[in-house]
Amino acid sequence: MNASFEWLGPAGDLARAIERSKNGENTEPIPLDGDPYHQSWGYALRLVLTYSYLDRPSDVARLYDALAKSYIT
């Protein structure tokens, strides 16, 4: 997946999945790997975290570090 604009569609799909989960419409874990469709969600999340990453210890930084191992290109 190209980091230009292709990640925006999967990011929107992931945001809707998160919203459904928050509203109780879905109780299943949100997949971020496995098939290519869900891998694109993990990649989009990694980009969002990259763009919002702060140089200090935080939950966002720890999540970024965990995802970076799988999605570094």
N, C-alpha and C positions, 0 to 999 in steps of 0.2 A: 504494500500500500504506500502510495506517495504521500509525503507529509504536506503537500501544498494545500489542496482543498478536499481531497478524497476522504479524509478522516471525518469531515463534518457530518456526513450522512450517518455513519456508524455512531458518532457521538450523540446525535439526536435520538437515534434508536436506543442507545444506552440510557440517555436521560429519561426517555419515556419508560423504560424498564425499571429504572430506579424509582420513578414516580409511582408506578403501579405497585411496586414493593412497599413503598412508604404508605400508600393508601390501603394496603392490605388486600389488594386485588390479586397479588401473586405472593406466595409464601416460599417459593423455591429459591435457592441461591441463584444469583445472576452470574451466568457463565462468562468467563473472560478468555477461555481457551477452548481447545477441542477443534471443532470444525472452523473453517476459514471465516464464516460469518461472525462467530463469537470471538475469534481471534482479533477481528477488526475492532470489536468493542474494547478489548484489552489494549490494543494499540492506541485507540482514540483516548482512552483513559490515561495512558502513559503520556500522551502529548499534552493533555489538559494539565496533568500534574507537573510536567516539565515546564510548561508556561507559567505555572503558579508556584514553582519551587522556590523556597526561601533558604538561604544559607545558614540555617540554624536547626537544631533538633526539633522535630515536630512530627505529628502523625502523618502529615502530607509527605514530609521527607522520607519517613520510613516506608510508606506505601510506594513512593516513587522508586526507592532502592529495591524493593521486592519485585516490582514489575519490570524494572530496567534489565534484570537478569534474563527475562524472557523476550523482551521486545526491543533490545538495542539493535539498531540496523547499521 
